[in-house]
Amino acid sequence: MTGIQYFWRHPLAEQVRAEGREQGRQEGRVEGLRQMIVEMLEWRSIPVPDTIRERVNACTDLDQLKVWAQRAVHATDAAELFTAE
């Protein structure tokens, strides 16, 4: 029993938990931005075709999602998210 308790206090275990928490936070940020992009367009009554929704949901690059979110604020058509690429 002592060996198991020690493992959880071991610096390597602490590091693995910290890395897991950070990875979870990153994934949460990505998922939040994906959802926000689509919702911003929908809130503005801009139709979001499945192809665009799929492309947004497939993106894992946080910086790219931030660019698309900025474009979603001013877009008049969902396809404008990708016009400068």
C-alpha positions as CSV (number, residue, x, y, z in Angstrom):
1,M,0.0,0.0,0.0
2,T,2.9,2.4,0.7
3,G,4.3,2.0,-2.8
4,I,1.0,3.0,-4.3
5,Q,0.7,6.1,-2.1
6,Y,4.2,7.1,-2.9
7,F,3.6,6.9,-6.7
8,W,0.9,9.6,-6.5
9,R,3.4,11.9,-4.7
10,H,6.3,11.2,-7.0
11,P,7.5,14.2,-9.1
12,L,6.9,12.2,-12.3
13,A,3.3,11.6,-11.4
14,E,2.9,15.2,-10.5
15,Q,4.4,16.2,-13.9
16,V,2.1,13.8,-15.8
17,R,-1.0,15.2,-14.0
18,A,0.1,18.8,-14.7
19,E,0.6,18.0,-18.4
20,G,-2.8,16.3,-18.6
21,R,-4.5,19.3,-17.0
22,E,-2.8,21.6,-19.5
23,Q,-3.8,19.4,-22.4
24,G,-7.4,19.3,-21.2
25,R,-7.4,23.1,-20.9
26,Q,-6.0,23.4,-24.5
27,E,-8.7,21.0,-25.8
28,G,-11.3,23.0,-24.0
29,R,-10.2,26.3,-25.5
30,V,-10.2,24.7,-29.0
31,E,-13.7,23.3,-28.5
32,G,-15.0,26.5,-27.1
33,L,-13.7,28.5,-30.1
34,R,-15.2,26.0,-32.5
35,Q,-18.6,26.3,-30.9
36,M,-18.3,30.1,-30.6
37,I,-17.5,30.6,-34.4
38,V,-20.5,28.6,-35.5
39,E,-22.8,30.2,-32.9
40,M,-21.7,33.7,-33.8
41,L,-22.7,33.1,-37.4
42,E,-26.0,31.6,-36.4
43,W,-26.8,34.4,-34.0
44,R,-26.3,36.8,-36.9
45,S,-28.7,34.7,-39.0
46,I,-26.0,33.6,-41.3
47,P,-26.6,30.0,-42.5
48,V,-23.8,27.6,-41.7
49,P,-23.6,24.7,-44.3
50,D,-22.5,21.3,-43.0
51,T,-19.2,21.6,-45.0
52,I,-18.2,24.8,-43.2
53,R,-19.3,23.4,-39.8
54,E,-17.2,20.3,-40.4
55,R,-14.2,22.3,-41.4
56,V,-14.4,24.4,-38.3
57,N,-15.0,21.4,-36.1
58,A,-12.0,19.6,-37.6
59,C,-9.6,22.4,-36.9
60,T,-7.3,21.9,-33.9
61,D,-5.1,25.0,-34.4
62,L,-6.1,27.6,-31.7
63,D,-4.5,30.5,-33.6
64,Q,-6.4,29.6,-36.8
65,L,-9.7,29.4,-34.8
66,K,-9.0,32.8,-33.3
67,V,-8.6,34.2,-36.9
68,W,-11.9,32.6,-38.0
69,A,-13.6,33.9,-34.9
70,Q,-12.5,37.5,-35.7
71,R,-13.8,37.0,-39.3
72,A,-17.1,35.6,-38.0
73,V,-17.8,38.9,-36.3
74,H,-17.8,40.8,-39.7
75,A,-18.7,38.0,-42.2
76,T,-21.9,38.3,-44.3
77,D,-21.5,34.7,-45.5
78,A,-20.1,31.7,-43.7
79,A,-17.6,31.1,-46.5
80,E,-15.9,34.4,-45.7
81,L,-14.2,32.7,-42.7
82,F,-11.8,31.1,-45.2
83,T,-11.5,33.8,-47.9
84,A,-8.0,34.9,-47.0
85,E,-6.5,31.4,-47.0
